[in-house]
Amino acid sequence: MKEVNPKETSRAYAFEMWMNAPMPMVTFFKTLDVSNLVKISRKKRLKFNMLMCYCIGMAASKVKEFYMLPVGNKLMEYDSIAVNTIVANSAGEVSSCDLPFSVNLQQFNNDYLCLTRETAKSCTDHDLSHQSMVIGTSALAQYEIDGAVGMYSGIFNNPFMIWGKYKRTWFKTTLTVSFQFHHTQMDGAHASMFLDRLQSEINKIRI
């Protein structure tokens, strides 16, 4: 990653307006049709959470605003992105695991399985924040929730997604997600574009 001059980027106005705001985070909610992911997960015996993280990475990689992030009082530019997942560890607590994003699903799946296993065993966070722009996720897959708003600590400005248990109907399976982002990083239109692309990635993934 490298520091960039905000005035020389498309985020110049947003940086000036939102960097010192007491609450610069915005949260969107969207209900996704995840029928295709559920089908692939069962047919190919792949973890649903891994498939969600992969589609998030795919969608984010196509929105240039994801490659910049306010860190402290600076605007940083990254060459790569990663997707974070929360792992139940061997101590009965949770650890954080950053997964390097790869467009190759097999590679991403291998990294997911290996890194989450190591993180769970060691109880040590796997952190890629110094080299990649990390998208946080938290899957409360065993609970039915209608939505969640992430906490703004004033330290981490990374975009963050939360979801609970997917819901089955006769015709499709849906999942409500919340997406929190720092207004300096992107505007509502960029966030909406990302969520639309996330649905598109979920629909078109084939194995």
Secondary structure in CASP SS format (residue, H / E / C, confidence):
PFRMAT SS
TARGET T0000
AUTHOR 0000-0000-0000
METHOD secondary structure of the structure
MODEL  1
M C 1.00
K E 1.00
E E 1.00
V E 1.00
N C 1.00
P H 1.00
K H 1.00
E H 1.00
T C 1.00
S C 1.00
R C 1.00
A H 1.00
Y H 1.00
A H 1.00
F H 1.00
E H 1.00
M H 1.00
W H 1.00
M C 1.00
N C 1.00
A C 1.00
P C 1.00
M C 1.00
P C 1.00
M E 1.00
V E 1.00
T E 1.00
F E 1.00
F E 1.00
K E 1.00
T E 1.00
L E 1.00
D E 1.00
V C 1.00
S H 1.00
N H 1.00
L H 1.00
V H 1.00
K H 1.00
I H 1.00
S H 1.00
R H 1.00
K H 1.00
K H 1.00
R C 1.00
L C 1.00
K C 1.00
F H 1.00
N H 1.00
M H 1.00
L H 1.00
M H 1.00
C H 1.00
Y H 1.00
C H 1.00
I H 1.00
G H 1.00
M H 1.00
A H 1.00
A H 1.00
S C 1.00
K C 1.00
V C 1.00
K H 1.00
E H 1.00
F H 1.00
Y H 1.00
M E 1.00
L E 1.00
P E 1.00
V E 1.00
G C 1.00
N C 1.00
K E 1.00
L E 1.00
M E 1.00
E E 1.00
Y C 1.00
D C 1.00
S C 1.00
I E 1.00
A E 1.00
V E 1.00
N E 1.00
T E 1.00
I E 1.00
V E 1.00
A E 1.00
N C 1.00
S C 1.00
A C 1.00
G C 1.00
E C 1.00
V E 1.00
S E 1.00
S E 1.00
C E 1.00
D E 1.00
L E 1.00
P E 1.00
F C 1.00
S C 1.00
V C 1.00
N C 1.00
L H 1.00
Q H 1.00
Q H 1.00
F H 1.00
N H 1.00
N H 1.00
D H 1.00
Y H 1.00
L H 1.00
C H 1.00
L H 1.00
T H 1.00
R H 1.00
E H 1.00
T H 1.00
A H 1.00
K H 1.00
S H 1.00
C C 1.00
T C 1.00
D C 1.00
H E 1.00
D C 1.00
L C 1.00
S C 1.00
H C 1.00
Q C 1.00
S C 1.00
M E 1.00
V E 1.00
I E 1.00
G E 1.00
T E 1.00
S E 1.00
A E 1.00
L C 1.00
A C 1.00
Q C 1.00
Y C 1.00
E C 1.00
I C 1.00
D C 1.00
G C 1.00
A C 1.00
V C 1.00
G C 1.00
M C 1.00
Y C 1.00
S C 1.00
G C 1.00
I C 1.00
F C 1.00
N C 1.00
N C 1.00
P C 1.00
F E 1.00
M E 1.00
I E 1.00
W E 1.00
G C 1.00
K C 1.00
Y C 1.00
K E 1.00
R E 1.00
T C 1.00
W C 1.00
F C 1.00
K C 1.00
T E 1.00
T E 1.00
L E 1.00
T E 1.00
V E 1.00
S E 1.00
F E 1.00
Q E 1.00
F E 1.00
H E 1.00
H C 1.00
T C 1.00
Q C 1.00
M C 1.00
D C 1.00
G H 1.00
A H 1.00
H H 1.00
A H 1.00
S H 1.00
M H 1.00
F H 1.00
L H 1.00
D H 1.00
R H 1.00
L H 1.00
Q H 1.00
S H 1.00
E H 1.00
I H 1.00
N H 1.00
K H 1.00
I C 1.00
R C 1.00
I C 1.00
END
